[in-house]
Amino acid sequence: MQISIGNDHAGTSYKHAIVQHLKDNGHDVNNHGTDKEDSVDYPDFIHPVAKDVENQSAQFGIIVCGSGNGANMTANKHQGIRSALCWNNEIVALARQHNNANILSIPARFVSLQQAIKFVDIFLDTPFDGGRHQRRVEKIACS
């Protein structure tokens, strides 16, 4: 599976570990994140992830910043993007099952690296339930 990832300075160490985990599990990764811990502007690294998912050059995106909020807000400015800020396993699963989320936003300062990697696995392994949720997801987009 093709996964796009982006991060700011607060998510650099998590991004490195997540990329390795994804590659170890046979995924291909578009890395748009910074590789340094020097302060950067997160939108510069999040917009490319959202564009990859938007234009289908990646099936899913993973974004990491300190709170996850700014990255999540940035990604959700793009048409067809349903980015979900997740902080526990159940929220991750529900974001996929009920909302058909296509980008996972991880708050690096509020979850452990072990939790973040588990979130990635849950996100990629959980299918969208469809059914009544499909109608709701269709109502998210503005025309």
Secondary structure, DSSP 4 states (H G I P E B T S, - for coil): -EEEEEE-GGGHHHHHHHHHHHHHTT-EEEE-S-SS-S---THHHHHHHHHHHHTTSSSEEEEEESSSHHHHHHHTTSTT--EEE--SHHHHHHHHHTT---EEEEETTTS-HHHHHHHHHHHHHPPP--THHHHHHHTTS--
